[in-house]
Amino acid sequence: MAQRWICLLAVLLLSVSGASAQGPKDPLRFVPIQAEWVVTVKNPGDLIALVEKHAVFQNALKLAGGRELYDTTNFQRLYQLIAFFEKELGQSRDELVADLGAGGVVLAAKLTSPGGAVVILQSRDEARLRKFVELALTVFQQELDRQESKDKIVRKKYNGIDIGQLGSNLSFAITDGTLILASESAALKLALDIKPGVDDIAQLPGFRAARAKQPKDALAATWLHLEELRKNQNFQNGLNTAAVDPFQMLLIGGLADVLKRAPYLSASLVREGDDYRIAASMSAGSDGMAPIRHMLVPPGDAAGTFAPLNPPRAIGTSSYYLDLGQMWDKRREIFGEKNAQGLEDGDRNLAKLLGGIKLSKLLHNAGPHHRLVFAQQKERPYKTRPITPFPAFALVVDTRDPSFAKELNSILRSGALLATFAYGLHLKEEEHEGCNIVSYTFSETKKVEGDPDGIRFNFSPAYVAVGDSFVFSATAELAKDIVTEIKKAKTGSVNSASMRTTLKASGLADIARGNYDTSLTELILKQALPPKTAKAELQAILDWTESLGTLSLQSRYLANEYQHEVLWRLGKK
């Protein structure tokens, strides 16, 4: 189809762009001030070369799935197309890179109605750019003719500038050493009508401020004009919903509050040795924040987040700040009168069921530090295997008052007693490193309606008090590992971040190892490999997965800025 060839040509343009040149013009001069989203890549050729030559990419191509992708028709056509251009233009790809992408590539879009997008490629030599485009158009027209398509390439002039249209929407122009691709003719004309230095995006104060903060060595950068997006009713409705719905407020209330106040979002991608960091920020922070700040924003560096726990076989581990006591005290300001009244009614009703124990007291006695862990299980206490295996998980809550653990112990024991009649729970208590772990296992003989796949046999629910922390765990095995981690962790060491999360590729590999037979069978069937070859391929997949390393995320509320960072550390670390 014509659309497929448009995509191939677009990829080709990107793949032959990106070397630096002396004094290239700034492609941002063709970005309209109405743009709401801008992505800039100063040296896209360097970025592509970095991906192509990276060990992760190279090793992925050696896997069966990677080899299969490499051998696909579209992948091979792309390389054939590049080879064709090299031959016809008498230049290697590196030479084409130096000529066609000297000033970089910019993607700009207006996301609200009427929408539109442009891709701008700044070359060093307009004559070579025109030669390249003419050849590309010839190839494109030949493909249209081969498919007997009714779409045609239309060439004309606009204010003395060479423009054209490919198919029904895609438009292009060549001017001042620049190739502009637009989603439609209106977007193209808007870009061509710009008066550089007067009404281009670089004249917008918010864009200039964001660009000034971006690292000079950034591989890529992006900017989102939140002030304009908030004028869209759907976007505004989404933010307002997060501000009134209690569940959404707990999950994304702080971020939604910042999105309602920040003029823009800025982010950049930077390489740090073998690692990669994405740093995003918005110029609105805890100052001027809604009352939700009392429950989500640490009041100072001494009250941030504990270091995430790191038990064996961890897949993901997170530490976050959530002051439930403040949530209760300021429930009217945070949730509104109606939702606050619902909380109070629930507090009274629960007290009747819990022997006088009030939810409000539990929330106050729970501390603001929470840690969440997901880990692959090593040993299971059941002979019965669930059809769908799940990893274990655990929540660790620090406490302000010892009565929190005592009251929860009473509540959980009462709840387990009631569940025994439905699920046949068996109680077990054992000591581990001086802590009493209470756990429950499900009966393997009792039939349970609603669980034909035996999902319950993934779990052996457990809880334990460890110093000032209380652990809720999906399995007794993970509860023991958490106790060990808490005992050796320096819980007094805090970070001013409101959230810290680490995701481990090694944990994904552990999941595959824990389901080795199933993984091997799927590989044999899907790839049609003999068992010996499949085992070697599975080991290669596990090694490659572990080489992906870890992904660390961190959020922080400053007085006048919100910061979010993502750090990708490659390798088995």
C-alpha positions in Angstrom: 0.0 0.0 0.0 1.0 3.6 -0.5 0.9 4.2 3.2 3.5 1.5 3.8 5.9 3.2 1.4 5.3 6.6 3.0 6.4 5.0 6.3 9.5 3.5 4.6 10.5 6.8 3.1 10.0 8.6 6.5 12.2 6.0 8.2 14.8 6.4 5.4 14.8 10.2 5.9 15.5 9.7 9.6 18.1 6.9 9.1 20.2 9.1 6.8 20.1 12.2 9.0 22.0 13.6 11.9 25.7 14.5 11.5 26.8 17.9 12.7 27.9 20.6 10.4 29.3 24.1 10.6 26.7 26.7 11.2 23.5 24.8 10.2 20.3 26.8 10.5 17.8 26.1 13.2 14.8 24.0 12.0 12.7 25.5 14.8 12.2 28.6 12.6 9.5 26.6 10.7 7.6 25.6 13.9 4.5 27.7 14.4 4.0 29.4 17.7 0.6 27.5 17.9 2.5 24.1 18.3 1.6 22.4 21.6 4.1 19.5 21.4 7.7 19.8 20.1 10.4 17.0 19.9 13.9 18.0 18.9 16.8 15.7 17.9 20.0 17.6 17.2 21.9 14.6 15.8 19.4 11.9 14.9 22.1 10.0 12.9 24.1 9.7 16.1 21.1 8.5 17.9 20.3 5.8 15.3 24.0 4.7 15.2 24.0 4.5 18.9 21.0 2.1 18.8 22.3 0.1 15.8 25.7 -0.5 17.4 24.5 -1.0 20.9 25.1 -4.5 22.4 21.4 -4.8 23.5 20.2 -4.2 19.9 22.9 -6.4 18.3 22.2 -9.2 20.7 18.5 -8.9 20.1 19.0 -9.5 16.4 20.8 -12.7 17.3 17.7 -14.1 19.0 15.2 -16.1 17.0 12.6 -13.3 17.3 15.2 -10.7 16.3 16.4 -12.7 13.3 12.8 -13.2 12.2 12.2 -9.5 12.4 15.4 -8.7 10.5 14.3 -11.1 7.7 10.9 -9.5 7.3 10.1 -8.0 3.9 9.7 -4.5 5.2 13.0 -4.6 7.1 14.9 -5.9 4.0 13.2 -3.4 1.8 14.4 -0.6 4.0 18.0 -1.7 3.6 17.5 -2.2 -0.1 16.1 1.3 -0.4 19.1 2.7 1.5 21.5 0.8 -0.8 19.6 2.1 -3.9 19.9 5.7 -2.7 23.6 5.2 -2.0 24.2 3.9 -5.5 22.0 6.5 -7.3 23.4 9.5 -5.4 27.0 8.3 -5.4 27.4 8.7 -1.6 27.6 6.3 1.3 25.0 6.5 4.0 27.5 8.4 6.3 28.0 11.0 3.6 24.2 11.4 3.1 24.0 11.8 6.8 26.4 14.7 6.8 24.6 16.5 4.0 20.9 15.9 4.9 20.8 16.1 8.6 23.3 18.8 9.5 20.7 20.8 11.5 18.8 18.0 13.0 15.1 16.9 13.0 12.1 18.5 14.7 8.6 17.0 15.2 6.0 19.6 16.1 2.3 19.1 16.5 -0.9 20.8 17.6 -2.8 18.2 19.6 -6.1 20.1 20.1 -8.5 20.8 17.3 -7.8 21.7 14.6 -4.8 19.5 14.9 -1.8 19.0 12.6 1.9 18.0 12.6 5.1 18.8 10.8 8.5 17.0 10.6 11.3 19.3 9.7 14.7 18.1 8.4 17.5 20.7 8.1 20.2 20.0 5.6 23.6 21.5 4.9 23.3 21.5 1.1 20.0 22.3 -0.6 21.1 21.0 -3.9 21.8 17.6 -2.5 18.6 17.7 -0.5 16.6 18.4 -3.7 18.3 15.6 -5.5 17.5 13.2 -2.7 13.9 14.3 -2.6 13.5 14.0 -6.3 14.8 10.5 -6.2 12.5 9.6 -3.3 9.5 11.0 -5.2 10.4 8.9 -8.2 10.6 5.8 -6.1 7.3 6.6 -4.5 5.5 7.3 -7.8 6.8 4.0 -9.2 5.3 2.2 -6.2 2.0 3.9 -6.7 2.0 2.9 -10.4 2.9 -0.7 -9.5 -0.1 -0.8 -7.1 -2.3 0.9 -9.7 -3.2 3.4 -7.0 -5.4 6.4 -7.7 -3.1 8.5 -5.5 -0.8 10.9 -7.4 2.1 13.2 -6.5 1.0 16.8 -7.0 3.7 19.4 -7.5 3.1 23.2 -7.4 4.3 26.5 -5.9 3.2 28.4 -2.8 4.6 31.9 -2.5 7.5 30.9 -4.8 8.3 27.8 -2.7 8.3 24.3 -4.1 5.5 22.3 -2.4 3.7 19.0 -3.2 1.2 16.5 -1.9 1.6 12.7 -1.5 -1.8 11.0 -1.5 -4.8 12.7 0.1 -3.1 14.4 3.1 0.7 14.2 3.4 2.3 17.4 2.1 5.9 18.6 1.7 8.0 21.6 0.9 11.6 22.3 0.1 12.9 25.8 1.1 16.1 27.3 2.5 17.8 23.9 2.7 14.9 22.4 4.6 12.5 19.6 3.9 9.2 20.0 5.6 6.7 17.1 5.8 3.2 18.0 7.0 0.2 16.0 8.0 -2.0 18.2 5.7 -1.6 21.2 3.4 -3.0 23.7 6.1 -0.2 22.7 8.5 2.4 23.0 5.8 1.3 26.5 4.8 1.2 27.6 8.4 4.8 26.5 8.8 5.8 28.3 5.5 4.0 31.5 6.5 6.1 31.9 9.7 8.3 35.0 10.1 11.4 33.7 11.8 12.2 35.7 14.9 8.6 37.0 15.1 6.1 34.2 15.3 8.1 31.0 15.4 7.9 28.8 18.5 11.3 30.0 19.8 9.6 33.4 20.5 7.3 31.8 23.1 8.7 32.6 26.6 7.8 29.2 28.0 9.5 27.4 25.2 12.7 29.5 25.5 12.7 28.9 29.3 12.4 25.1 28.8 15.1 25.0 26.1 17.5 26.9 28.3 17.2 24.3 31.0 17.8 21.3 28.6 21.3 19.8 28.7 23.5 20.8 25.7 24.4 17.1 25.2 20.8 15.8 25.2 20.2 13.1 22.6 16.6 14.3 22.3 14.3 16.8 24.1 10.6 17.5 24.2 8.3 20.2 25.3 4.5 20.1 26.0 2.5 23.4 26.2 0.2 22.5 29.1 -1.3 26.0 29.2 -2.8 25.5 25.8 -3.8 21.9 26.4 -5.8 22.9 29.4 -8.1 24.9 27.1 -9.3 21.6 25.7 -12.4 20.5 27.6 -11.6 16.8 27.5 -8.1 17.4 29.0 -9.5 19.7 31.6 -12.3 17.1 32.5 -9.6 14.5 33.0 -7.7 16.7 35.5 -10.9 17.6 37.3 -12.0 14.0 37.7 -8.6 13.2 39.3 -9.3 16.0 41.7 -12.7 14.7 43.0 -12.5 10.9 42.7 -10.9 9.6 45.9 -9.2 6.6 44.3 -7.8 8.6 41.4 -6.7 11.3 43.8 -4.6 8.7 45.8 -3.0 7.4 42.6 -2.4 10.5 40.5 -3.8 13.4 42.5 -0.4 15.1 43.1 0.6 14.9 39.4 -2.9 16.1 38.3 -2.6 19.1 40.6 0.8 20.1 39.0 -0.6 19.6 35.5 -3.4 22.0 36.3 -0.9 24.7 37.3 2.3 24.3 35.3 2.6 26.3 32.0 4.6 23.6 30.3 6.4 20.2 30.6 10.0 19.8 29.5 12.0 16.6 29.2 15.4 15.5 27.8 17.2 12.2 27.2 20.9 12.1 28.1 23.5 9.4 27.9 25.7 9.0 31.0 28.4 6.5 30.1 26.6 3.2 29.6 23.4 4.5 31.2 20.6 6.7 30.0 18.6 9.3 31.9 15.3 11.0 31.1 14.7 14.1 33.2 11.3 15.7 33.1 10.1 18.8 34.9 7.2 21.2 35.3 7.5 24.7 36.7 4.9 24.3 39.4 5.6 22.6 42.8 4.3 22.3 46.3 3.8 26.1 46.7 0.2 26.8 45.7 -0.7 23.2 45.7 -4.2 22.0 46.7 -4.7 20.5 50.2 -3.7 17.1 48.8 -0.1 18.3 49.4 -0.4 17.5 53.1 -0.7 13.7 52.4 1.6 13.4 49.3 4.4 15.9 49.7 7.1 15.2 52.3 7.4 18.3 54.6 11.2 18.3 54.4 14.3 16.4 53.6 14.2 14.6 56.9 10.7 13.2 56.0 11.1 11.9 52.5 11.1 8.3 51.4 13.1 5.3 52.7 15.4 3.4 50.3 13.4 0.8 48.4 13.7 -2.8 49.8 15.7 -5.2 47.7 14.8 -8.8 48.5 16.0 -11.8 46.5 14.4 -12.3 43.1 12.8 -8.8 43.2 11.0 -7.7 40.0 10.0 -4.3 41.2 10.4 -2.4 44.4 9.0 1.0 45.3 9.1 3.5 48.2 6.6 6.3 48.5 5.3 9.0 50.9 1.7 8.9 51.8 0.5 10.4 55.1 -2.9 8.8 55.8 -3.2 10.6 59.1 -3.1 13.9 57.2 -5.6 12.5 54.7 -8.0 12.0 57.6 -7.4 15.3 59.4 -7.8 17.3 56.2 -10.4 15.0 54.6 -12.9 17.9 53.9 -10.3 20.1 52.2 -8.9 17.2 50.2 -12.0 15.2 49.2 -14.8 17.6 49.7 -17.8 17.6 52.1 -19.7 14.7 50.5 -16.7 12.3 50.3 -15.6 13.3 53.8 -19.0 12.5 55.2 -18.8 9.1 53.5 -15.4 8.5 55.2 -16.9 9.4 58.6 -19.9 7.1 58.1 -17.5 4.3 57.1 -15.4 5.0 60.1 -18.4 4.5 62.4 -19.7 1.4 60.6 -16.3 -0.3 60.6 -15.9 0.3 64.3 -19.0 -1.8 64.9 -17.6 -4.6 62.9 -14.0 -4.4 64.3 -14.9 -4.4 67.9 -14.5 -0.7 68.4 -11.3 -0.2 66.4 -11.7 2.9 64.4 -10.3 3.4 60.9 -9.4 7.0 61.8 -7.1 5.7 64.6 -5.5 3.2 62.3 -4.8 5.9 59.7 -3.2 8.2 62.3 -1.1 5.4 63.8 0.2 4.4 60.4 3.3 6.3 59.4 3.8 8.2 56.1 6.5 5.8 54.7 5.3 2.9 52.5 7.3 0.3 50.6 6.0 -2.0 47.9 7.8 -5.1 46.6 7.1 -7.6 43.8 9.2 -10.7 43.6 9.3 -14.1 41.9 8.5 -17.0 44.1 11.1 -19.7 44.6 9.2 -22.2 46.7 5.5 -22.8 46.9 3.7 -24.5 49.8 1.2 -26.3 47.6 1.3 -29.5 45.5 -1.5 -28.0 43.4 -0.2 -25.6 40.8 -2.3 -22.6 39.6 -3.0 -22.4 35.9 -1.7 -18.8 35.9 1.3 -18.3 38.1 1.6 -14.9 39.8 4.6 -13.3 41.5 4.5 -12.5 45.2 4.0 -9.0 46.5 4.2 -7.2 49.8 3.4 -3.9 51.4 5.5 -2.5 54.2 4.0 0.4 56.3 6.0 2.2 59.0 4.1 3.0 62.2 3.8 5.9 64.5 2.3 3.9 67.4 2.8 0.3 68.5 -0.9 -0.1 68.9 -1.2 -0.1 65.1 0.4 -3.6 64.9 -1.7 -4.9 67.8 -5.0 -3.7 66.4 -4.2 -4.9 62.9 -3.2 -8.3 64.3 -6.7 -8.5 65.9 -8.5 -7.4 62.7 -6.5 -9.8 60.4 -7.0 -12.8 62.7 -10.8 -12.1 62.8 -10.9 -11.8 59.0 -9.0 -15.0 58.5 -11.3 -16.8 60.9 -14.3 -15.8 58.8 -12.4 -16.8 55.5 -11.6 -20.2 56.9 -15.2 -21.4 56.3 -15.1 -20.3 52.7 -11.5 -21.2 51.7 -10.3 -23.7 54.3 -7.5 -21.6 55.6 -4.8 -23.1 57.8 -3.0 -20.9 60.4 0.8 -21.1 60.9 3.0 -19.1 63.2 6.8 -19.2 63.0 9.6 -17.1 64.3 12.1 -15.6 61.8 15.0 -13.4 63.0 13.2 -12.6 66.2 9.9 -11.7 64.6 6.6 -13.7 64.7 5.3 -14.3 61.2 1.6 -15.3 61.0 0.7 -17.0 57.7 -2.2 -18.9 56.1 -2.4 -21.6 53.5 -5.5 -22.7 51.5 -6.9 -26.2 51.7 -6.1 -28.2 48.6 -9.1 -30.5 49.2 -11.8 -27.9 49.7 -13.6 -26.8 46.5 -13.9 -23.1 46.1 -16.5 -21.6 43.8 -15.2 -18.7 41.7 -11.6 -20.0 41.4 -11.6 -22.9 38.9 -8.0 -22.0 37.9 -6.7 -22.3 41.4 -5.4 -18.7 41.5 -5.4 -18.9 45.3 -2.6 -21.4 45.2 -0.3 -18.6 44.2 -0.6 -17.2 47.8 0.1 -17.9 51.4 -1.0 -14.6 53.0 1.2 -13.5 55.8 1.8 -10.5 58.1 4.5 -9.6 60.6 5.6 -6.7 62.7 9.3 -5.7 62.4 10.3 -2.9 64.7 8.4 0.2 63.6 7.2 -1.5 60.3 4.3 -3.7 59.6 4.5 -6.1 56.7 1.5 -7.4 54.6 2.7 -10.2 52.3 1.1 -12.4 49.6 3.4 -15.2 50.6 5.2 -16.4 53.8 8.4 -16.8 51.8 8.5 -13.1 50.8 7.5 -12.1 54.3 10.7 -13.8 55.6 12.8 -12.1 52.9 11.3 -8.7 53.8 12.0 -9.2 57.5 15.7 -9.9 56.6 15.8 -6.8 54.4 14.3 -4.5 57.0 16.7 -5.8 59.6 19.7 -4.9 57.5 18.4 -1.8 55.8 19.1 1.7 57.1 15.5 2.8 57.4 16.6 6.1 58.9 18.2 7.1 55.6 15.7 9.1 53.7 15.5 10.9 50.4 13.5 14.0 49.7 11.8 12.3 46.8 8.1 11.5 47.2 8.4 8.3 45.2 11.3 6.0 44.3 10.8 2.9 42.2 13.2 0.3 40.7 12.2 -2.3 38.1 14.6 -5.2 37.5 15.0 -7.1 34.2 16.6 -9.9 36.2 13.2 -10.3 37.9 11.6 -11.0 34.5 14.3 -13.6 33.8 13.5 -15.2 37.2 9.8 -15.4 36.2 10.8 -17.3 33.0 13.1 -19.6 35.0 10.3 -20.3 37.5 8.1 -21.4 34.6 10.9 -23.0 32.6 9.0 -25.9 31.2 6.1 -23.7 30.0 8.5 -21.2 28.5 10.5 -23.9 26.7 7.3 -25.5 25.3 6.1 -22.2 23.9 9.4 -21.6 22.3 9.4 -25.0 20.7 5.9 -24.6 19.3 6.1 -20.9 18.2 9.6 -21.1 16.7 9.4 -24.7 15.5 12.8 -25.4 17.2 14.1 -28.8 18.2 14.4 -29.2 22.0 18.2 -28.8 22.2 18.1 -25.7 20.1 15.2 -24.3 22.0 17.0 -24.7 25.3 20.0 -22.8 24.0 17.7 -20.1 22.6 15.8 -19.8 25.9 19.1 -19.4 27.8 20.1 -16.7 25.3 16.8 -14.9 25.9 17.3 -15.1 29.6 20.9 -13.7 29.3 19.6 -10.9 27.0 16.8 -10.0 29.4 19.2 -9.7 32.3 21.4 -7.5 30.3 18.6 -4.9 30.2 19.6 -4.1 33.8 17.3 -1.8 35.9 15.0 1.1 35.4 14.9 3.5 38.3 12.2 6.2 38.7 12.0 9.1 41.1 9.6 11.9 41.7 10.2 15.1 43.7 8.1 18.1 44.6 10.2 21.3 45.1 8.6 24.6 46.1 8.2 25.8 42.5 9.0 22.7 40.4 8.0 19.1 40.0 10.8 16.8 38.8 10.6 13.2 37.5 13.7 11.2 36.5 14.0 7.8 34.8 17.5 6.2 34.9 18.2 3.1 32.8 21.2 1.2 34.0 22.2 -1.5 31.5 23.9 -4.8 32.4 23.6 -7.2 35.2 23.7 -4.8 38.2 
